[in-house]
């Protein structure tokens, strides 16, 4: 397999994002049928790391941060055909680096099926998390 290229400055289209979400299984938990919401997700996140195999988008890390204290990694999606190759781990590293890894705590809420992955790559499980779920 050719090398994977990572970018922090490469914009993606709504269609590319939706397609990747579907190829990663994250579409099950994202509003892929609502292009307005997807557009807002892309517009208002302030870190977007992308992974490419040639011209194919194979990974996305989308995060929200204040660049001084915390970074919420909202979406980590890797094409199922490219999983178990270190792409997710590298995108997490690049996301945290972009947010200011010495100053920010990187936080994410794992999908139930992915919860076992994060401790394997060195992330600590934090049990005292609380949420108020969206109404829609």
N, C-alpha and C positions, 0 to 999 in steps of 0.2 A: 504494500500500500504506500502511496506517495505520502510525503510529509503533510502534517496538518499545520495550517497557518492561523495565527491568532491576531485579532485586531481589536483595538479600543476606539477606533475612529472610523469604522466602516458602517455606514447606515444600512439598514435592511428595510425591505418593504413589508407592509402588512401581510401580503400574500406569502412572502418568504417565511415570516415568523409563524404564521398559521400552519404552513406546510411542515415546518420543523416541529412544532408542537404536536402535530399528528404523527409524525415519524418517531417521536420520543415517548409517546403515551401521556405526556403532560396535558394533551388536549382534553383528557377526561375531566380535568380540574380547572380548565381555562375557558373563557367565553369565546371560543373560536368561531361561533356563528354570529358574533356581534362585532363587526369591523370597527364601529365607533369606539367600543371599549378597548379593542386591541390597539387601535391608533393612539388612544390616550395612554395606554400602558407603555408604548414605545416612546411617546413624546415626553412623558413626565418622569420616567426613570432617569436617573442622572449618571448611571454607569451601564454601558452595554459592551460586553466582551463577546466577540463572535469567533467561531472556529470554522475553518473552511478546508475542504478537501478539493483542491483545484477551485472550481467555481461553484461547488455545492456547499451550501450552508449546512454544517453538521452539528453545530453546537451554539447555544446562546446562554449567557449569564446576564441577567438583568437585575440591577440593584438600585436601591434608594439610600442615600447617605448624606450626612452633614459634613463629611470629610474631617471631622474632629473628634467624634466620640463613638458613633455607631454606624454600621452599615447593614441594612437589611437586604439579604439576597432573596429576592422575590421569585425569580424563575431560574432554574438550572435545567436546561433541556439538551440532551444529546441524542441524536438519531440512534435508534436501537441497533442499526447495523454497525455503528461506530463505538458502541459502549464497551467497557472493559479494556480500553486502550489508554487511559489516563487523561482523556480530554476533559472530563468534568473536574477532576482534581486540578488540572492546569488552569481552567477557567476560574475556579474558586480562588486560586493563588493570585491570578491576575486581577480579579475583582477586588480582593482585599488590598493588593498593592496599589491599585488606582484610588481606593478610598483612603489610603494612608494607614498601612498595616501596623505602624508603630503606635498610632493613636486611636484607631477604631477597633471595636469589637465587631466581628462579623457574625450576624445572626441569621438563621433561616428556620422555617417551619418545614419539616420533612413530610413528604407524602408517605402514607403508611407503608407502601411497598419499598420505598427508598430509605427508610429509617435505618436499616442495617448497614447501608453504604457509608454514611458519614463517619461513624467511629473508625472504620477501616482506613480512612484517609487522614486520621489524626484529629478529628473534631470531637469536642467534648459534648456529651449529652447533658442537657439542662432541663430538669424536670419542672421547674417553677415558672412555667410560661403560661400566660393567660391571654385569652382573646375574646373579643366581641365580634361575632360573625356578622357578615354583611346581610342586609335584609333582602337583597335581590340576588 
